[in-house]
């Protein structure tokens, strides 16, 4: 009497899924996005007051490191958590409308850099996940 077994064969040779960081274009893409993003933010009367006393070179470096980490790249982010980093701004009146303006600029930046819509949506979801901490909720 012979016995038959049925086994499920799984594809073990498939490549790991690339991170958003890799799919967007890595370091060069993040660097370009952060530069363009902050040009938009600083030009926006709705939110630029929050950066009046900010060393923008340091801010850009922190944002590059944060986006790199958040998008699945190398974690070199050494800044504060989102709640503590934005607490001073919350005291200045930072609200959902300001967060929305930042989200608008993030989306516009990625569109301008020809990032595919599905990757923009993924980046926006990651950024959106920080809303409550950024706004101290």
N, C-alpha and C positions, 0 to 999 in steps of 0.2 A: 504494500500500500504506500503510495507516495503522497507526500504532504506539500501543498502549495501555499506559499506565503505571499502576501502582497505588501510590498514596501513602497512608501512614497519616496520618490527620488527628488531631492531638492538641488537646486542649482547652487553649488558652493563656490563656483568660480566667478560669480557675478561681482563686478566692481562695487566697492562701497559707494553709497550715494554721496555726491560732492556736497560740501556745505554751501550755504548761501554765500558766504565769503568767497569761496572758490568760483561759484557760478556767476557771481557779479563781476569777477575779474581780479580778485585778490587785492593786494596792497595798493597798486597803482589806481585801481578803480575807487577804493575807499578814500584814498588821499584826494583824488579829483572831486569826489562827491562832497567831502567835508569842506573843501575850499569853496566850491560853488554854493553849497548850502549856507555857509556863513555869510557869503556876499549877499544872498537873498535875505537872510535874517536881519543883518545889520541895516539893510535898506528898507526894512518894514517898520513904519511908524508905530504899528500895533505892539511890537515886541522889542524893538531895539533899545528901549530904555533899560531893560533888564541886563544889558551888556555895557552900560555906561562906564562902570569902574572895573571892567574885566580886561585882563591881559589876553588879548585875542590869540596871540601866538600859543600861549599855554593852553587856552581853551580849545583851540584847533587840535593840538597834540592830544589832549585828553579825549576829545570827541573821536579822533581817529582810532585811538586805542580802545575806546568803548565800543564803537561800531564793529571793529575787527573782532573783538571778543563776542559781542552779542550776535554777530552773523556767523560764528563758528570758526573764526580764524584763531591765530595764536593769542593766548590770553596774556597781554602785557598791560592790562588796565590796572592801575594802582590808585585810582581816584576813590572818592567816597561813594557810598551807595546812593542811589537816586534820591531817596527821601532826605538824607542829610545834605547832599550836594545842592539841593534846590530849596532848602528850608528858608534861607535868606530871601529868596525870590518870592516864596509864598507870602512872607511877611510884607513884601512890597505889592502884593495883590495878584500874584500869578494865579491864573484861573483856567478853566476849560477853554475859554475863547483864545487864550494865548497858546495853550497846548495845541489847539486846532490849527492856529496859524503856523506853528512849527511843523505840524504834520503836513500841512499844505506845501510848505517849502521843501520838505523832504521828498514828497511825491513829485513836485515840479522839477527838482534837481535830478532825480533818477530818470524822469521822462526826457529831460534835456540831454542826459548822457546816454540815451537810447537803451536803457535797461528794459528788458522784456516785462510786460505787464504782470506776469505771474510772479516774477522776482520782486517787483515793486510791491505787490500785495503781501508777499512774505515779509519784506523789510518793514512795511507799514504795520503789520500785525505784531512784529517784535517791538517796534517803537510804541505802539498802542498799549502793549502789555505793561509799560512803565508809567502810564498815566496816573494811577492812584498814588504811587510812590512819589512821583515828581510833584504832584499837587498836594502832598501831605494828607491824603485821605485815608 
